[in-house]
């Protein structure tokens, strides 16, 4: 087992509320790890902490041997879609990705066009994102997460808003990304996604890790 992410006694408190309570788990390299739990269980907070968007109250998160908040402020090898993706509604999908790509200068026009096609969006469309359906916005969010070829991918409810065909395409993409050596963490309410895609599943409830067994031992 080669750990990509090590989470040790991760605790996050918001005044009187404990969103995460001493969570410890290991996310293995080149595996698809699932997070399940009801709304408010702590899944999204944990994902935000891994991405460096939220700081822990105590405990630690180590990514490829580097501790967040000590060795690095934010990981630069993560692509993520968490909650509703935020895009500029007055611009096209391509223009949105072009703007985001200009921040790191890792990819160019051909890469963006290729990624849009990969997620099932028309790369030549001038349609403004404000007129996108929920499913189209979700596809664009997935494109934003994968376009710079990060080593780690974080997906929070990735099939939200996708139709049946979109769900099938997403599952195919995820398995393709795994075959390319990506490490993937996915939180989902969709039991089929978890059963079909994940190598191991962790269950959270009220900010507490209550089940650390492989998926075939977890009841949905």
C-alpha positions as a Markdown table, in Angstrom:
| # | Residue | x | y | z |
|---|---|---|---|---|
| 1 | Unk | 0.0 | 0.0 | 0.0 |
| 2 | Unk | 1.4 | 3.3 | -1.1 |
| 3 | Unk | -0.3 | 6.3 | 0.7 |
| 4 | Unk | -0.9 | 9.4 | -1.4 |
| 5 | Unk | -2.8 | 11.3 | 1.4 |
| 6 | Unk | -2.5 | 10.6 | 5.1 |
| 7 | Unk | -5.1 | 12.1 | 7.4 |
| 8 | Unk | -4.4 | 12.0 | 11.1 |
| 9 | Unk | -6.8 | 13.0 | 13.9 |
| 10 | Unk | -8.3 | 15.7 | 11.6 |
| 11 | Unk | -10.6 | 17.9 | 13.6 |
| 12 | Unk | -12.5 | 20.9 | 12.4 |
| 13 | Unk | -14.7 | 23.0 | 14.7 |
| 14 | Unk | -17.0 | 25.9 | 13.9 |
| 15 | Unk | -17.7 | 27.6 | 17.3 |
| 16 | Unk | -19.9 | 25.0 | 19.0 |
| 17 | Unk | -20.2 | 22.6 | 16.0 |
| 18 | Unk | -17.6 | 19.9 | 15.4 |
| 19 | Unk | -17.7 | 19.2 | 11.6 |
| 20 | Unk | -14.8 | 16.7 | 11.8 |
| 21 | Unk | -13.9 | 14.7 | 14.9 |
| 22 | Unk | -10.5 | 13.1 | 15.0 |
| 23 | Unk | -10.7 | 11.6 | 11.5 |
| 24 | Unk | -7.8 | 9.3 | 10.6 |
| 25 | Unk | -7.5 | 7.5 | 7.3 |
| 26 | Unk | -5.2 | 6.8 | 4.4 |
| 27 | Unk | -5.9 | 7.4 | 0.7 |
| 28 | Unk | -3.9 | 5.0 | -1.4 |
| 29 | Unk | -2.1 | 6.0 | -4.6 |
| 30 | Unk | -3.9 | 5.0 | -7.9 |
| 31 | Unk | -7.0 | 3.9 | -6.1 |
| 32 | Unk | -10.6 | 5.3 | -6.1 |
| 33 | Unk | -11.6 | 6.1 | -2.5 |
| 34 | Unk | -15.3 | 6.7 | -1.7 |
| 35 | Unk | -16.8 | 8.8 | 1.0 |
| 36 | Unk | -20.4 | 8.2 | 2.0 |
| 37 | Unk | -22.6 | 9.7 | 4.6 |
| 38 | Unk | -25.7 | 11.7 | 5.1 |
| 39 | Unk | -25.9 | 15.5 | 4.5 |
| 40 | Unk | -23.9 | 17.2 | 7.3 |
| 41 | Unk | -21.8 | 14.1 | 7.9 |
| 42 | Unk | -18.5 | 16.0 | 7.2 |
| 43 | Unk | -17.7 | 14.7 | 3.7 |
| 44 | Unk | -17.5 | 18.1 | 2.0 |
| 45 | Unk | -15.6 | 19.7 | 4.9 |
| 46 | Unk | -13.0 | 16.9 | 4.7 |
| 47 | Unk | -12.6 | 17.3 | 1.0 |
| 48 | Unk | -12.2 | 21.1 | 1.4 |
| 49 | Unk | -9.5 | 20.4 | 4.0 |
| 50 | Unk | -7.6 | 18.1 | 1.7 |
| 51 | Unk | -7.7 | 20.8 | -1.0 |
| 52 | Unk | -6.3 | 23.4 | 1.4 |
| 53 | Unk | -9.5 | 25.5 | 1.2 |
| 54 | Unk | -10.3 | 25.0 | 4.9 |
| 55 | Unk | -7.8 | 24.8 | 7.7 |
| 56 | Unk | -8.0 | 22.1 | 10.4 |
| 57 | Unk | -8.6 | 23.1 | 14.0 |
| 58 | Unk | -6.2 | 20.2 | 15.0 |
| 59 | Unk | -4.7 | 17.1 | 13.5 |
| 60 | Unk | -2.9 | 17.0 | 10.1 |
| 61 | Unk | -3.2 | 16.2 | 6.4 |
| 62 | Unk | -0.1 | 15.0 | 4.6 |
| 63 | Unk | 0.0 | 14.8 | 0.8 |
| 64 | Unk | 2.9 | 13.0 | -0.8 |
| 65 | Unk | 4.9 | 13.4 | 2.4 |
| 66 | Unk | 4.2 | 17.2 | 2.7 |
| 67 | Unk | 2.1 | 18.5 | 5.5 |
| 68 | Unk | -0.6 | 21.0 | 4.7 |
| 69 | Unk | -0.1 | 24.3 | 6.6 |
| 70 | Unk | 3.6 | 23.5 | 7.4 |
| 71 | Unk | 5.4 | 22.2 | 4.4 |
| 72 | Unk | 2.9 | 23.6 | 1.9 |
| 73 | Unk | 0.0 | 26.0 | 2.1 |
| 74 | Unk | -2.1 | 24.4 | -0.7 |
| 75 | Unk | -1.4 | 21.3 | -2.8 |
| 76 | Unk | -0.6 | 22.1 | -6.4 |
| 77 | Unk | -1.3 | 18.5 | -7.7 |
| 78 | Unk | -5.1 | 18.4 | -7.0 |
| 79 | Unk | -8.0 | 19.0 | -9.4 |
| 80 | Unk | -11.3 | 19.3 | -7.6 |
| 81 | Unk | -15.0 | 19.8 | -8.1 |
| 82 | Unk | -16.6 | 20.7 | -4.7 |
| 83 | Unk | -20.3 | 21.7 | -4.3 |
| 84 | Unk | -21.6 | 23.9 | -7.1 |
| 85 | Unk | -18.8 | 24.9 | -9.5 |
| 86 | Unk | -18.4 | 28.7 | -9.8 |
| 87 | Unk | -18.1 | 30.0 | -13.3 |
| 88 | Unk | -18.5 | 33.4 | -15.0 |
| 89 | Unk | -22.0 | 33.2 | -16.5 |
| 90 | Unk | -21.5 | 35.8 | -19.2 |
| 91 | Unk | -18.7 | 33.8 | -20.9 |
| 92 | Unk | -18.7 | 30.5 | -22.8 |
| 93 | Unk | -17.4 | 27.2 | -21.3 |
| 94 | Unk | -14.2 | 27.5 | -23.3 |
| 95 | Unk | -13.6 | 31.1 | -22.1 |
| 96 | Unk | -14.1 | 30.1 | -18.5 |
| 97 | Unk | -11.6 | 27.3 | -18.8 |
| 98 | Unk | -9.2 | 29.6 | -20.7 |
| 99 | Unk | -9.3 | 32.1 | -17.8 |
| 100 | Unk | -8.7 | 29.4 | -15.2 |
| 101 | Unk | -5.8 | 27.9 | -17.3 |
| 102 | Unk | -4.2 | 31.3 | -17.4 |
| 103 | Unk | -3.5 | 31.2 | -13.7 |
| 104 | Unk | -1.0 | 28.4 | -13.8 |
| 105 | Unk | 0.0 | 28.5 | -17.5 |
| 106 | Unk | 0.2 | 24.7 | -17.6 |
| 107 | Unk | -2.0 | 24.0 | -20.6 |
| 108 | Unk | -3.0 | 25.7 | -23.9 |
| 109 | Unk | -5.9 | 26.0 | -26.3 |
| 110 | Unk | -5.6 | 22.4 | -27.6 |
| 111 | Unk | -5.7 | 21.0 | -24.1 |
| 112 | Unk | -8.8 | 22.9 | -23.2 |
| 113 | Unk | -10.6 | 21.9 | -26.4 |
| 114 | Unk | -9.7 | 18.3 | -25.9 |
| 115 | Unk | -10.9 | 18.4 | -22.3 |
| 116 | Unk | -14.3 | 19.9 | -23.3 |
| 117 | Unk | -14.8 | 17.1 | -25.8 |
| 118 | Unk | -13.7 | 14.5 | -23.2 |
| 119 | Unk | -16.6 | 15.5 | -20.9 |
| 120 | Unk | -19.1 | 15.7 | -23.7 |
| 121 | Unk | -19.3 | 19.5 | -24.2 |
| 122 | Unk | -19.2 | 21.2 | -27.6 |
| 123 | Unk | -15.7 | 22.7 | -27.7 |
| 124 | Unk | -16.8 | 25.2 | -30.4 |
| 125 | Unk | -20.0 | 26.4 | -28.7 |
| 126 | Unk | -20.3 | 30.1 | -27.9 |
| 127 | Unk | -23.2 | 29.4 | -25.5 |
| 128 | Unk | -22.8 | 31.4 | -22.3 |
| 129 | Unk | -22.5 | 29.4 | -19.1 |
| 130 | Unk | -25.4 | 31.3 | -17.6 |
| 131 | Unk | -27.6 | 29.5 | -20.1 |
| 132 | Unk | -26.2 | 26.0 | -19.3 |
| 133 | Unk | -28.3 | 23.3 | -17.7 |
| 134 | Unk | -27.3 | 21.9 | -14.4 |
| 135 | Unk | -25.8 | 18.9 | -16.1 |
| 136 | Unk | -23.8 | 21.0 | -18.5 |
| 137 | Unk | -22.4 | 23.0 | -15.6 |
| 138 | Unk | -21.4 | 19.8 | -13.9 |
| 139 | Unk | -19.6 | 18.6 | -17.0 |
| 140 | Unk | -17.8 | 21.9 | -17.1 |
| 141 | Unk | -16.8 | 21.5 | -13.5 |
| 142 | Unk | -15.4 | 18.1 | -14.2 |
| 143 | Unk | -13.5 | 19.5 | -17.2 |
| 144 | Unk | -12.0 | 22.2 | -14.9 |
| 145 | Unk | -10.9 | 19.6 | -12.4 |
| 146 | Unk | -9.1 | 17.3 | -14.9 |
| 147 | Unk | -7.8 | 19.7 | -17.6 |
| 148 | Unk | -4.4 | 20.4 | -16.0 |
| 149 | Unk | -3.7 | 16.6 | -15.6 |
| 150 | Unk | -3.4 | 16.6 | -11.8 |
| 151 | Unk | -2.2 | 13.6 | -9.9 |
| 152 | Unk | -5.1 | 13.7 | -7.4 |
| 153 | Unk | -8.7 | 14.3 | -8.3 |
| 154 | Unk | -11.4 | 15.3 | -5.7 |
| 155 | Unk | -15.1 | 14.9 | -6.7 |
| 156 | Unk | -18.0 | 16.0 | -4.5 |
| 157 | Unk | -21.3 | 14.6 | -5.8 |
| 158 | Unk | -19.8 | 14.5 | -9.4 |
| 159 | Unk | -22.9 | 13.0 | -11.0 |
| 160 | Unk | -25.3 | 15.6 | -9.6 |
| 161 | Unk | -27.5 | 16.9 | -12.4 |
| 162 | Unk | -26.2 | 14.5 | -15.0 |
| 163 | Unk | -28.7 | 12.4 | -17.1 |
| 164 | Unk | -28.2 | 8.7 | -17.5 |
| 165 | Unk | -25.9 | 9.1 | -20.5 |
| 166 | Unk | -23.9 | 11.6 | -18.6 |
| 167 | Unk | -23.5 | 9.3 | -15.6 |
| 168 | Unk | -22.3 | 6.5 | -17.9 |
| 169 | Unk | -19.8 | 8.8 | -19.5 |
| 170 | Unk | -18.5 | 10.0 | -16.1 |
| 171 | Unk | -18.0 | 6.5 | -14.9 |
| 172 | Unk | -16.1 | 5.6 | -18.0 |
| 173 | Unk | -13.9 | 8.8 | -17.6 |
| 174 | Unk | -13.2 | 8.0 | -13.9 |
| 175 | Unk | -12.0 | 4.4 | -14.8 |
| 176 | Unk | -9.9 | 5.8 | -17.6 |
| 177 | Unk | -8.3 | 8.3 | -15.3 |
| 178 | Unk | -7.6 | 5.6 | -12.8 |
| 179 | Unk | -5.9 | 3.5 | -15.5 |
| 180 | Unk | -3.7 | 6.5 | -16.2 |
| 181 | Unk | -2.5 | 6.4 | -12.6 |
| 182 | Unk | -4.7 | 9.0 | -11.0 |
| 183 | Unk | -5.6 | 8.9 | -7.3 |
| 184 | Unk | -9.3 | 9.8 | -7.0 |
| 185 | Unk | -11.4 | 10.6 | -3.9 |
| 186 | Unk | -15.2 | 10.8 | -4.5 |
| 187 | Unk | -18.1 | 11.7 | -2.2 |
| 188 | Unk | -21.5 | 10.6 | -3.5 |
| 189 | Unk | -25.0 | 9.8 | -2.5 |
| 190 | Unk | -25.3 | 7.5 | -5.5 |
| 191 | Unk | -24.8 | 4.0 | -4.3 |
| 192 | Unk | -24.3 | 2.7 | -7.8 |
| 193 | Unk | -21.3 | 5.1 | -8.3 |
| 194 | Unk | -19.7 | 3.9 | -5.1 |
| 195 | Unk | -20.3 | 0.2 | -5.8 |
| 196 | Unk | -19.1 | 0.4 | -9.4 |
| 197 | Unk | -16.1 | 2.7 | -9.1 |
| 198 | Unk | -14.6 | 2.7 | -5.6 |
| 199 | Unk | -11.9 | 0.4 | -4.3 |
| 200 | Unk | -12.5 | 1.3 | -0.7 |
| 201 | Unk | -15.2 | 3.3 | 1.1 |
| 202 | Unk | -15.1 | 5.3 | 4.3 |
| 203 | Unk | -18.4 | 6.2 | 6.0 |
| 204 | Unk | -18.8 | 9.4 | 8.0 |
| 205 | Unk | -21.6 | 10.3 | 10.4 |
| 206 | Unk | -21.8 | 13.5 | 12.4 |
| 207 | Unk | -18.1 | 14.2 | 11.6 |
| 208 | Unk | -17.0 | 10.8 | 12.9 |
| 209 | Unk | -15.5 | 8.0 | 10.9 |
| 210 | Unk | -17.9 | 5.1 | 11.7 |
| 211 | Unk | -16.9 | 2.5 | 9.0 |
| 212 | Unk | -13.5 | 1.9 | 7.5 |
| 213 | Unk | -14.2 | -1.3 | 5.7 |
| 214 | Unk | -14.0 | -2.1 | 2.0 |
| 215 | Unk | -17.2 | -1.3 | 0.1 |
| 216 | Unk | -18.6 | -4.8 | 0.1 |
| 217 | Unk | -18.9 | -4.6 | 3.9 |
| 218 | Unk | -20.8 | -1.3 | 3.8 |
| 219 | Unk | -24.6 | -1.3 | 3.6 |
| 220 | Unk | -26.2 | 1.5 | 1.6 |
